[in-house]
């Protein structure tokens, strides 16, 4: 009888631990996805900012090789 209770307790403990790990993995994945989306948005905003920056006249046309 004691062996049976012990086995049942072990199975319950394993199931609880397994579900707990699954939930933690889901939370970690959600956080990683949110972080990736934020980084992508920041990168896109940076690209747009660079593209909208006016270039001074003559930029890229004259190269100073003496510098």
Buried (B, 14 or more C-beta within 10 A) or exposed (E): EEEEEEEEEEEEEEEEEEEEEEEEEEEEEEEEEEEEEEEEEEEEEEEEEEEEEEEEEEEEEEEEEEE
